[in-house]
């Protein structure tokens, strides 16, 4: 299993922006070049922390 790669703040902001515009987790994953599960996990964490777009 490969080591976990940390997402940059740019990726996180892009993820929030795309999710707010109605883009699916699968499409976000393709655009950012990361796994769909990573997108879903990070969107859940952002929601739990009360983060949404616009910041």
Rosetta silent file (secondary structure, phi, psi, omega in degrees, C-alpha in Angstrom):
SEQUENCE: XXXXXXXXXXXXXXXXXXXXXXXXXXXXXXXXXXXXXXXXXXXXXXXXXXXXXXX
SCORE:     score description
SCORE:     0.000 S_00000001
   1 L     0.000  128.107 -178.373    0.000    0.000    0.000 S_00000001
   2 L   -69.780  155.336  178.075    1.496    3.369   -1.008 S_00000001
   3 L   -66.690  147.684  179.565    2.143    6.046    1.574 S_00000001
   4 L   -69.809  134.247  177.987   -0.592    8.627    1.951 S_00000001
   5 L  -100.416  130.692 -179.542    0.041   11.799    0.024 S_00000001
   6 L   -76.606  141.983  177.800   -1.160   14.994    1.656 S_00000001
   7 L   -83.200  145.784  177.598   -3.450   17.223   -0.359 S_00000001
   8 L   -80.404  161.500  177.205   -2.442   20.788   -0.984 S_00000001
   9 H   -61.249  -33.561  178.246   -4.640   23.684    0.086 S_00000001
  10 H   -61.803  -43.469  177.779   -5.206   24.399   -3.598 S_00000001
  11 H   -63.132  -43.073 -178.780   -6.668   20.904   -4.072 S_00000001
  12 H   -63.740  -41.959  179.485   -8.890   21.284   -1.025 S_00000001
  13 H   -67.077  -40.939  177.833  -10.225   24.644   -2.194 S_00000001
  14 H   -62.663  -39.775  179.294  -10.805   23.336   -5.697 S_00000001
  15 H   -61.617  -46.226  178.936  -12.606   20.327   -4.229 S_00000001
  16 H   -64.258  -41.210 -179.945  -14.941   22.563   -2.198 S_00000001
  17 H   -63.714  -46.085 -179.323  -15.581   24.840   -5.173 S_00000001
  18 H   -66.540  -39.971  179.526  -16.404   21.965   -7.503 S_00000001
  19 H   -64.573  -39.007  179.887  -18.618   20.250   -4.926 S_00000001
  20 H   -67.064  -27.229  179.887  -20.543   23.492   -4.344 S_00000001
  21 L   -86.180    1.434  175.649  -21.186   23.789   -8.077 S_00000001
  22 L    95.165    9.302  179.374  -22.769   20.318   -8.130 S_00000001
  23 L   -72.784  139.004 -178.544  -19.874   18.315   -9.554 S_00000001
  24 L   -73.205  160.141  178.718  -19.904   14.633   -8.542 S_00000001
  25 H   -60.206  -36.916  179.619  -17.189   13.074   -6.397 S_00000001
  26 H   -64.885  -44.049  179.062  -16.105   10.951   -9.334 S_00000001
  27 H   -66.941  -39.173  177.431  -15.678   13.959  -11.618 S_00000001
  28 H   -61.394  -43.079 -179.901  -13.808   15.890   -8.915 S_00000001
  29 H   -60.974  -41.393  179.405  -11.454   12.938   -8.472 S_00000001
  30 H   -65.314  -45.137 -178.719  -10.711   12.844  -12.202 S_00000001
  31 H   -61.781  -43.620 -176.185  -10.081   16.598  -12.379 S_00000001
  32 H   -86.969  -13.394  179.685   -7.742   16.574   -9.368 S_00000001
  33 L    73.446   35.974  179.022   -6.096   13.229  -10.158 S_00000001
  34 L  -129.211  172.874 -178.632   -6.933   11.645   -6.792 S_00000001
  35 L   -74.123  147.648  178.349   -9.088    8.759   -5.608 S_00000001
  36 H   -60.335  -37.822  179.561  -12.863    9.182   -5.307 S_00000001
  37 H   -65.076  -33.180  176.454  -12.728    7.938   -1.723 S_00000001
  38 H   -64.975  -42.008  178.016  -10.223   10.693   -0.901 S_00000001
  39 H   -62.026  -48.543 -178.341  -12.642   13.272   -2.275 S_00000001
  40 H   -61.949  -44.238  179.573  -15.529   11.833   -0.280 S_00000001
  41 H   -61.007  -45.638 -177.787  -13.502   11.659    2.948 S_00000001
  42 H   -70.097  -34.026  176.215  -12.279   15.228    2.629 S_00000001
  43 H   -68.399  -36.286  176.139  -15.730   16.588    1.782 S_00000001
  44 H   -66.611  -41.565  177.904  -17.132   14.847    4.864 S_00000001
  45 H   -63.347  -41.202 -179.988  -14.361   16.313    7.017 S_00000001
  46 H   -64.643  -41.739  179.260  -14.997   19.784    5.606 S_00000001
  47 H   -64.304  -41.027  179.017  -18.734   19.481    6.325 S_00000001
  48 H   -64.611  -31.266  179.735  -18.032   18.333    9.892 S_00000001
  49 L   -86.263   -4.207  179.148  -15.751   21.350   10.361 S_00000001
  50 L    81.076   19.641  178.450  -18.418   23.685    8.947 S_00000001
  51 L   -89.958  137.800  173.474  -16.448   24.591    5.825 S_00000001
  52 L  -150.365  175.636 -178.178  -18.233   25.336    2.578 S_00000001
  53 L  -103.381  137.575   -2.078  -17.706   27.395   -0.540 S_00000001
  54 L   -75.822  151.112 -176.812  -17.138   30.336   -0.644 S_00000001
  55 L   -67.335    0.000    0.000  -14.767   30.239    2.284 S_00000001
